[in-house]
Amino acid sequence: MGRLWLFRRWRPRSLQARQLLAASVGLVAFLALAGYALDAAFADTAEANLRERLKNYATAYAGGIDFTRDRSLYIREQPPDPRFDVPGSGLYLQVVMPGGHGNSMSAEGPILPEVSDRLLPPRHEIFEGPLPITQIDGSPGKVYRYGLGLIWGGDGVPEAEFPYTIYVMEDARAMGAQLRVFRGRVWFWLGVTGVILLLLQTFVLRWSLRPLRRVINELTKVQRGESERMSEQHPRELEPLTESINAFIESERENLDRQRNTLADLAHSLKTPLAVLRTQLDSGQSSEAELREEIDVQLRRMNNLVSYQLARAASSGHKLFSAPVPIEASAEEIVRGLEKVYVAKGVLCEFEVDPGVKFYGEPGDLQELLGNLLENAFKWAKRRVLLTARATPAAPGRRAGLMLAVDDDGPGIAPDDIAKVLQRGVRGDERVQGHGIGLSIVQDLIKDYRGELQVKRSPELGGARFEVSLPPGL
């Protein structure tokens, strides 16, 4: 438990540090295994070369060895290496024969391994070592030994033939020196290689993690408000992450805008009922019963508006399967309120509503749509407003679409100003009182229903014409 706690405390929190640590451990392990493998391979090769060299010495001696009649050793030729004639040189020869053995001059002095009873069968070879010896100066040492079993021919007399064995030994210090030199050089260059690879690995790791640092920097800019969203130029592996972050940012921004718009829409929606109540109170012409009735009607309308806006804020878009809402009844209720607000202008609203035409959606959406379009027309009209509603044909088995149009006999809207007027918070005339968001609410609703809004000159009344086209449903 204590070790696990220490590991968690020591574990790096940086991805770069984690990757560098893991790669460094793997690299060190690889270099260590490579060094061990190279060392073992060199040692095996050195032993094989030593065995071959000692065999060559033995074979060379075999060609120059002879025996006298009393089976004494006689070497006819010079030794293959001058060290055989130097006592304690590190290169030794021993010849074992029945009843005794003979040595080279180099074997005089050192105490070599006993070979009196090590007569090998003919053509039999051995290689062994390192074997312990005592050097000519009395210090301990080791040698490698090669043995070759032979038969002396006896000058052509079969009865005189006898076996003998040649042993050639070499001091192990020569091979040890070779191994030490090799190991020193191998580990030095492996260390240099490891350092270079670690530096290269650090550079490659920093380069490969650069896209992540870029993502962090872009996200920081978004948090500080210096950028609206993250860029799209990222590696394929990071694209799902950045796209999700952008989608989340846009969703949050849309939610914030929706909340702000909902509050503004609610304030705008309540303006007309409040204006009706203010007009009724200021006129002083209504009786108490009429005033009470009007207050009751407008309070219900405000309560419905508040409920509708709250529900609209909690959801996006419209319901696919909605009950049909009669258009004429909703329009008459809205017009009655507007005629009281604009009673001083004496505006008359005419209806051209086809019998049985209905709006398939939320009742609150229809109230907002008609309310904002009619209020805008009452605001700018001189004397007349026209509401047109008719069904548009659809394919068999599908419900009909809807065309709503509100015309007025006001000054109209210049084609160049249409886009400006439809922006949220912009009014066609700054001298006219209002919030400038009614038409923006209309656009949002029409967009939710996948419809289209056209603003043009009214062919009948000469003012502005706001025409809404809602597509056929399922």
C-alpha positions in Angstrom: 0.0 0.0 0.0 2.9 2.3 0.9 4.7 1.6 -2.4 1.5 2.3 -4.4 1.1 5.6 -2.6 4.7 6.5 -3.4 4.2 5.5 -7.0 1.1 7.7 -7.3 3.0 10.6 -5.7 6.0 10.1 -8.0 4.0 9.5 -11.2 4.4 12.4 -13.6 1.3 14.4 -14.5 2.6 15.7 -17.9 1.9 13.6 -21.0 5.3 14.6 -22.4 7.0 13.5 -19.2 5.1 10.2 -19.2 6.0 9.5 -22.8 9.6 10.6 -22.3 10.0 8.4 -19.2 8.4 5.4 -20.8 10.5 5.8 -24.0 13.7 6.3 -22.0 13.1 3.2 -19.9 12.4 1.2 -23.1 15.5 2.7 -24.8 17.8 1.9 -21.8 16.4 -1.6 -21.7 17.0 -2.1 -25.4 20.5 -0.8 -25.3 21.3 -3.0 -22.3 20.0 -6.1 -24.1 21.8 -5.1 -27.2 25.1 -4.6 -25.3 24.6 -8.0 -23.6 23.9 -9.7 -26.9 26.9 -8.1 -28.6 29.1 -9.0 -25.6 27.9 -12.7 -25.7 28.3 -12.8 -29.5 31.8 -11.4 -29.3 32.8 -13.8 -26.5 31.5 -16.7 -28.5 33.3 -15.5 -31.6 36.6 -14.9 -29.7 36.4 -18.4 -28.2 35.8 -19.9 -31.6 38.7 -18.0 -33.0 40.9 -19.1 -30.1 39.9 -22.7 -30.6 40.7 -22.5 -34.3 44.0 -20.9 -33.6 45.0 -23.5 -31.0 43.9 -26.2 -33.5 46.2 -24.7 -36.1 49.0 -24.8 -33.6 48.3 -28.4 -32.8 48.1 -29.4 -36.5 51.3 -27.6 -37.2 53.1 -29.4 -34.4 51.6 -32.7 -35.5 53.5 -32.4 -38.8 56.9 -31.9 -37.0 56.6 -34.3 -34.1 58.5 -37.6 -34.2 59.4 -40.2 -31.6 62.6 -42.2 -31.0 62.8 -45.9 -30.5 62.4 -45.5 -26.8 59.3 -43.3 -27.5 60.9 -40.1 -26.5 59.5 -36.9 -28.0 61.4 -35.4 -30.8 60.3 -32.1 -32.6 62.0 -31.8 -36.0 60.8 -28.3 -37.0 60.7 -24.8 -35.5 57.5 -24.1 -33.5 54.7 -22.3 -35.3 55.0 -19.4 -32.8 58.2 -18.2 -31.1 56.4 -17.9 -27.8 56.5 -21.8 -27.5 60.3 -21.4 -26.9 59.9 -18.7 -24.2 59.3 -20.0 -20.6 56.0 -18.6 -19.2 55.1 -16.8 -22.4 51.4 -17.8 -22.1 51.4 -20.2 -25.1 52.2 -23.8 -24.0 52.5 -27.2 -25.6 52.0 -30.6 -24.0 52.3 -34.0 -25.7 50.8 -36.9 -23.9 51.9 -40.4 -24.9 51.7 -43.8 -23.3 54.0 -43.8 -20.3 54.7 -40.1 -20.1 54.4 -36.7 -21.7 56.6 -33.9 -23.1 56.4 -30.1 -22.9 57.5 -27.1 -24.9 60.1 -24.8 -23.4 57.4 -22.3 -22.6 55.8 -24.9 -20.3 58.9 -25.0 -18.1 58.1 -23.1 -15.0 54.3 -22.6 -14.8 52.2 -25.3 -13.1 49.8 -26.4 -15.8 46.8 -28.7 -15.5 47.7 -32.3 -15.1 47.5 -34.2 -18.4 49.2 -37.5 -17.7 45.9 -39.4 -17.7 44.3 -37.3 -20.5 45.2 -39.4 -23.5 42.5 -38.8 -26.1 41.2 -41.4 -28.6 42.5 -40.9 -32.2 41.0 -38.0 -34.1 39.1 -36.9 -31.0 39.2 -33.1 -30.2 38.4 -31.2 -27.1 38.3 -27.5 -26.2 38.0 -26.5 -22.6 38.6 -23.6 -20.2 39.4 -21.5 -18.6 41.4 -23.9 -16.5 43.4 -22.8 -13.4 47.2 -22.7 -13.5 50.0 -21.1 -11.5 52.1 -18.6 -13.4 55.9 -18.7 -13.5 55.9 -15.9 -10.9 53.6 -17.9 -8.6 50.5 -15.9 -9.3 47.3 -17.7 -10.2 46.1 -17.7 -13.8 43.9 -19.4 -16.3 44.3 -21.0 -19.7 42.2 -22.3 -22.5 43.2 -25.7 -23.7 42.8 -27.5 -27.0 43.4 -31.3 -27.3 43.8 -33.4 -30.5 44.1 -37.2 -30.4 46.6 -38.8 -32.9 48.4 -42.1 -33.8 52.1 -42.3 -34.5 52.8 -44.5 -37.5 55.9 -46.3 -36.1 57.9 -46.0 -39.3 55.7 -48.4 -41.2 55.7 -51.1 -38.5 52.2 -51.7 -37.3 53.4 -53.1 -34.0 55.2 -49.9 -33.3 52.2 -47.6 -33.7 50.8 -46.0 -30.5 48.4 -43.2 -29.7 49.4 -39.7 -28.5 47.6 -36.5 -27.8 48.7 -32.9 -28.4 47.5 -30.2 -26.0 48.0 -26.5 -26.9 47.2 -24.0 -24.2 47.0 -20.2 -24.2 46.8 -17.8 -21.3 43.2 -16.5 -20.8 44.5 -13.0 -20.1 44.9 -12.3 -23.8 41.2 -13.1 -24.5 40.2 -11.2 -21.4 42.0 -8.2 -22.6 40.2 -8.4 -25.9 36.9 -8.7 -24.2 37.6 -5.7 -22.0 38.6 -3.5 -24.9 35.6 -4.6 -26.8 33.2 -4.1 -23.9 34.6 -0.7 -23.2 34.2 0.5 -26.8 30.7 -1.1 -27.1 29.4 0.4 -23.9 30.9 3.8 -24.8 29.3 3.9 -28.2 26.1 2.5 -26.9 26.1 5.3 -24.3 26.7 7.9 -26.9 24.0 6.4 -29.1 21.6 6.4 -26.2 22.2 10.0 -25.4 21.7 11.0 -29.1 18.6 8.9 -29.3 17.2 10.4 -26.1 17.8 13.9 -27.5 16.2 13.0 -30.8 13.4 11.3 -28.9 12.8 14.4 -26.9 12.7 16.5 -30.1 10.4 14.1 -31.8 8.1 13.9 -28.8 7.9 17.7 -28.5 7.2 17.9 -32.2 4.5 15.2 -32.0 2.8 16.9 -29.0 2.8 20.3 -30.6 -0.8 19.9 -32.0 -1.9 19.2 -28.4 -0.2 22.4 -27.2 -1.9 24.2 -30.1 -5.3 22.9 -29.0 -4.6 24.1 -25.4 -3.6 27.5 -26.7 -6.7 27.8 -28.8 -8.9 26.7 -26.0 -7.3 29.3 -23.7 -8.0 32.0 -26.3 -11.6 30.9 -26.4 -11.9 31.0 -22.7 -10.4 34.5 -22.6 -12.7 35.7 -25.4 -9.9 36.3 -27.8 -11.3 33.7 -30.3 -14.9 32.6 -31.0 -14.1 29.0 -31.8 -11.2 26.6 -32.4 -9.6 26.3 -35.8 -10.2 23.3 -38.1 -6.5 22.7 -39.0 -5.7 19.8 -36.7 -4.4 16.2 -37.1 -7.1 13.6 -37.9 -6.7 12.1 -34.5 -7.6 15.4 -32.8 -10.4 16.4 -35.1 -13.1 14.6 -33.1 -11.9 16.4 -30.0 -11.8 19.9 -31.6 -15.1 19.3 -33.4 -16.7 18.3 -30.1 -15.3 21.3 -28.3 -16.5 23.6 -31.1 -20.0 22.0 -31.0 -20.1 22.5 -27.3 -19.0 26.1 -27.6 -21.6 26.8 -30.2 -24.2 25.0 -28.2 -23.4 27.1 -25.1 -23.4 30.3 -27.2 -26.8 29.3 -28.7 -28.2 28.6 -25.3 -27.0 31.9 -24.0 -28.4 33.7 -27.0 -31.6 31.8 -26.7 -31.9 32.8 -23.1 -31.2 36.5 -23.9 -33.6 36.4 -26.8 -36.3 34.7 -24.7 -36.1 37.5 -22.1 -36.2 40.1 -24.8 -39.1 38.2 -26.6 -41.0 38.0 -23.4 -40.6 41.7 -22.7 -41.7 42.4 -26.3 -44.7 40.0 -26.0 -45.9 41.6 -22.8 -45.7 45.1 -24.2 -49.0 44.9 -26.2 -51.1 43.6 -23.3 -49.6 46.2 -21.0 -50.3 48.9 -23.6 -53.9 47.7 -23.8 -54.3 48.0 -20.1 -52.6 51.4 -20.0 -54.9 52.6 -22.8 -58.0 51.4 -20.9 -56.9 53.0 -17.7 -56.0 56.3 -19.3 -59.1 56.6 -21.3 -61.4 56.5 -18.3 -64.4 55.7 -20.6 -64.8 52.1 -19.7 -67.1 51.0 -16.9 -65.7 49.0 -14.0 -67.1 45.8 -15.4 -65.6 46.4 -18.8 -62.3 47.3 -17.2 -62.3 44.2 -15.0 -63.1 42.0 -18.1 -60.4 43.6 -20.1 -57.9 43.2 -17.3 -58.9 39.5 -17.0 -58.4 39.0 -20.7 -55.1 40.7 -20.8 -53.8 38.9 -17.7 -54.7 35.6 -19.2 -52.9 36.5 -22.3 -49.8 37.6 -20.4 -49.9 34.4 -18.3 -50.0 32.4 -21.6 -47.2 34.4 -23.0 -45.0 33.8 -20.0 -45.7 30.0 -20.1 -45.1 29.9 -23.8 -41.8 31.7 -23.6 -40.6 29.5 -20.7 -41.5 26.4 -22.7 -39.9 27.7 -25.8 -36.7 28.5 -23.9 -36.6 24.9 -22.6 -36.9 23.4 -26.1 -35.6 24.1 -29.5 -37.8 24.0 -32.6 -41.4 22.9 -32.9 -43.2 19.7 -32.3 -43.6 17.5 -35.4 -47.0 16.2 -34.5 -49.0 19.2 -33.2 -52.8 19.7 -33.1 -54.2 22.2 -35.7 -54.9 25.7 -34.4 -57.6 27.8 -36.0 -56.1 31.0 -37.4 -59.1 33.3 -37.5 -60.0 33.0 -33.8 -56.4 33.8 -32.7 -56.1 36.7 -35.1 -59.4 38.3 -33.9 -58.2 38.2 -30.3 -55.0 39.9 -31.2 -56.6 42.5 -33.5 -59.1 43.5 -30.7 -56.3 44.3 -28.4 -54.3 46.2 -31.1 -57.3 48.3 -32.1 -57.6 49.5 -28.5 -53.9 50.4 -28.4 -54.0 52.3 -31.7 -57.5 53.6 -31.3 -56.3 57.1 -31.9 -55.2 56.2 -35.5 -58.5 54.5 -36.3 -56.8 51.6 -38.1 -59.1 49.0 -39.6 -58.0 45.4 -40.0 -59.5 43.3 -42.8 -59.4 39.5 -42.9 -59.1 37.3 -46.0 -58.9 33.9 -44.3 -59.9 30.8 -46.2 -62.5 28.7 -44.3 -61.0 26.0 -42.2 -57.4 27.0 -42.7 -55.3 26.0 -39.7 -51.8 26.4 -38.3 -50.1 23.1 -37.4 -47.9 23.9 -34.5 -47.8 25.4 -31.0 -50.6 27.9 -30.2 -48.0 30.2 -28.6 -46.0 30.2 -31.8 -49.1 31.3 -33.8 -49.8 34.0 -31.2 -46.2 35.3 -31.5 -46.2 35.1 -35.3 -49.5 36.9 -35.8 -49.0 39.3 -32.9 -45.7 40.6 -34.1 -46.7 40.9 -37.8 -50.0 42.6 -37.0 -48.5 44.9 -34.4 -45.8 45.9 -36.9 -48.5 46.6 -39.5 -50.7 48.6 -37.0 -47.6 50.6 -36.0 -46.9 51.7 -39.6 -50.3 51.7 -41.2 -52.3 54.9 -42.0 -55.8 53.4 -42.0 -55.8 49.8 -43.3 -54.3 46.5 -42.5 -55.0 43.2 -44.4 -54.5 39.7 -43.0 -54.5 36.9 -45.6 -54.3 33.2 -44.8 -54.8 30.3 -47.1 -53.7 26.8 -47.4 -51.1 25.8 -50.0 -51.5 22.5 -52.0 -49.5 19.5 -51.0 -48.8 16.0 -52.3 -51.5 13.3 -51.7 -51.3 12.0 -48.2 -49.6 15.1 -46.8 -51.2 17.9 -44.9 -51.4 21.3 -46.7 -48.9 24.1 -46.2 -49.8 27.6 -45.1 -49.4 31.1 -46.5 -49.8 34.0 -44.1 -49.5 37.6 -45.3 -50.0 40.9 -43.5 -50.3 44.1 -45.7 -50.5 47.7 -44.6 -51.0 51.1 -46.3 -47.9 52.6 -44.7 -44.7 54.0 -46.2 -43.4 50.5 -47.0 -39.8 49.3 -46.8 -37.1 50.1 -49.4 -35.5 46.9 -50.9 -32.1 48.0 -49.6 -33.4 48.3 -46.0 -35.1 44.9 -45.8 -32.1 43.0 -44.5 -31.4 45.8 -42.0 -35.0 45.8 -40.7 -35.0 42.1 -40.1 -32.0 42.3 -37.8 -32.6 41.9 -34.0 -32.7 45.3 -32.2 -33.0 47.4 -35.4 -36.0 49.6 -36.0 -37.1 50.9 -39.4 -37.4 54.4 -38.0 -35.6 55.2 -34.7 -38.2 57.9 -34.0 -40.9 55.2 -33.7 -41.1 53.7 -30.2 -40.3 50.0 -29.9 -37.6 47.4 -29.2 -36.8 46.3 -32.8 -37.0 42.6 -32.1 -40.5 41.7 -33.2 -39.5 40.8 -36.8 -36.5 38.9 -35.4 -38.9 36.8 -33.3 -40.9 36.1 -36.5 -37.8 35.0 -38.3 -36.8 32.6 -35.5 -40.2 31.0 -35.5 -40.4 30.7 -39.3 -36.9 29.1 -39.2 -38.1 26.6 -36.6 -40.9 25.6 -38.9 -38.6 25.4 -42.0 -40.6 28.2 -43.6 -39.7 31.3 -45.5 -40.3 35.1 -44.9 -40.6 37.5 -47.8 -40.8 41.3 -47.4 -42.0 43.3 -50.4 -44.3 46.0 -51.6 -48.1 45.3 -51.0 -49.9 45.2 -54.4 -53.3 45.9 -52.8 -52.5 48.6 -50.1 -49.2 50.0 -51.4 -47.3 49.7 -48.1 -45.2 46.7 -46.8 -46.2 43.1 -47.2 -44.8 40.4 -44.9 -45.5 37.0 -46.4 -44.9 33.8 -44.5 -44.8 30.5 -46.3 -44.8 27.3 -44.3 -44.1 24.0 -46.1 -46.5 21.1 -46.2 -46.3 18.6 -43.4 -46.2 14.8 -43.1 
